[in-house]
Amino acid sequence: MKLTLSWLEDHLDTTAKADEVAATLTRIGLEVEGVEDRGRALAAFVVGHVVEARQHPNADRLRLCRVDTGAETIQVVCGAPNARTGMKGVFAKPGTRIPGTGMVLQAGIIRGEASNGMLCSERELGLSDEHEGIIELAADAPIGAPFARLAGLDDPVIEVSITPNRSDCASVRGIARDLAAAGLGRLKPLDTTPVPGTFESPLRWRRDLPGNGDACPMVVGRSFRGLRNGPSPAWLQNRLRAVGLRPISALVDVTNYVTLDLGRPLHVFDAAKLVGQPTMRFARPGETIAALDGKTYTLDPAVLVIADDRGARSIAGVMGGESSKTEDATTSVFLEVALFDPICVAATGRKLGIVSDARYRFERGVDPTSAIWGAEVAARMILALCGGEASTLAATGVEPGWTRSQTLRLARIAGLGGIAVEAAEARRILDALGFETTGDAATITAHVPPWRPDIHGEADLVEEVLRIHGFDKIPVVPMHRETIVGKPALTPVQRRTALVRRALAGRGMVEAVTFSFLSARLAAPFGGTDPALRIANPISADLDTMRPSVLPNLVDAARRNAARGFADSALFEVGPQYANDTPEGQTTIAGGVRAGASGSRHWNAPPRPVDAFDAKADAIAALIALGVATDGLQTTTDAPAWYHPGRSGTLRQGPSALAWFGELHPAALAALDVAGPIAAFEVMVDAVPEPKARRGAARPLIRVSAFQPVVRDFAFLVDDAIGAGQIVRAAKGADRKLVADVAVFDIYAGKGVEAGKKSVAIAVTLQPSEATLTDAEIEAIGARIVAAITKATGGALRG
């Protein structure tokens, strides 16, 4: 929200300067993003009178101008085609910084003639891109007067960041009201007296809203005839330009001005272009409209429009149509002052991708009483600028009910805000903000004004009192802090997730933070077809489903990286995913993806594509960080359907699935529009049990022995269905005291091995801790290993 200081003074009787206004606004909760003093950059530019302009003797396109600056008459070489004797322009003397170019003006010789200044164009002053000629000022402009003051550019522009709940402050008057309550001046009364109509409006509103009248509960219209449209006065143009709007014509400028001044969006139709009566209705399927932004939009039955017998003429509450806009030749108009449902306007604007000042205010809520007084204010301004005459009001619908009251217990101000405020001061603040209050020393009853739709409870009134009274007056007190001695500062879940992040980052992966929602198209291949996961009011049409898995967003991030030249990526995320819409359906997952090659090109060995074993290693690293004893893990082949059925697995601890890993299914990759292979994993953090507390002396993680270890190799013939993990666990269980490690180093099936069988070779490391093993002891433990594996798998030692 932008406004100028003089504009603010139309509503606020104050002597405060821009800096004081900005400081007060920030103090009362309306954060000021910046104050732009345009007059400061233009302070050196003055009105110059061209006493004489003659042809340059040495250049066809240059003229020698003698310019009276009010202090002296000097010569300027000028190339503008409109430089002529008798005109008045904007003069800059040597040493002046030119805002549009950043250069510092220097005196010089141009084609043999001295030039001691410049007559400036709008582009050189940074006012616009116009540079075909120099600025021409009115004949009565005082010579030597500061140009900034003459053009109204010495008025500081204040930009305020408005929070979504403060729709009342999306207007100059709303900001003035808050400043008056803060003691920075007196709020001037607003003239809303009725403007008498001199004829009945030939155009009457129709509301064709069966079953959904709340989309437009009330609309007021007013006809005008005998108008003279054209440029609006300089003061109005200057104010609109100052806040970033382009002046168009008096009629359009009035609607823009009232929107910003009072937070009351308006629209005017050229009455001669309307056929039949204006009708508030929903769009027909496939109906189109050419809007004022130069674009054509295709509408659907959820979009509210203002139409006539020929079709849609305006997108209600969002933007007008090209076919009914006013022009310089317009002599009669129909004014629209409507109330629209905020949700309907927001949904339309979001669907069509239109951002406008009207939409900004309607979707936050406008004063429900403004349909009537807005028509009076606009009529008074239109008649003053364009002449003509106005009709009586043509209204339909009913003003929505807005009267409500809220009780404030004075003790709650201290209870919620930390400072006590006297009843008289609290009532003064609320009355100054437009509330009507009654009460005693303990309780206040506040009647909420119509422009404050954000006031719903007692805490809202406490906030109003405190922000005007001054948050800076709340005393500083130390917060009570529980000691963390003997009590960890982090919860077990926080500690474990931090360890997982550190472990995955240590494996060269990069942490990503993605939305907890995604499009239904991306969710479907990952089990996200439950209707309960659909979002009723998504922030975007392609973010309409709660994610059933963290993988789709990570894969999409990998795809975007690949499209930008980073084909090899390793990303992980620790966050929630959703099985349904219940609290139990939300679980914490540590998921990750690897795409492309396993590493960069190297002279020693070429890189290989990532595979299921890369993902398995990542999953095991995460489980180790979570405190899982990985030697007890079992690997099964029942990963979900979005994994490749022959290149994936599940890591289990007993019957509990702790992680899934593998290459993603080609169908899932195709649905995500990404090329494979991509290896992924998902570790169910919530499913991992807390490590049991160890009692007694801690055991070292690595057993160091003074005795030589012994490594023995074994090869077993087993059925194809037997997993290597079963063999490893059986070997370890043969003698947990002596067997330090078991590793699979070969799996073979083919010639020499009968069909349905495979050969699995393992290396078993025996580590004695008390004495060197004898041959007999080695043979005995070897026999126990063979027996254990034979019993567990039904296999046989290969000869």
Disulfide bonds with the S-S distance in Angstrom:
none
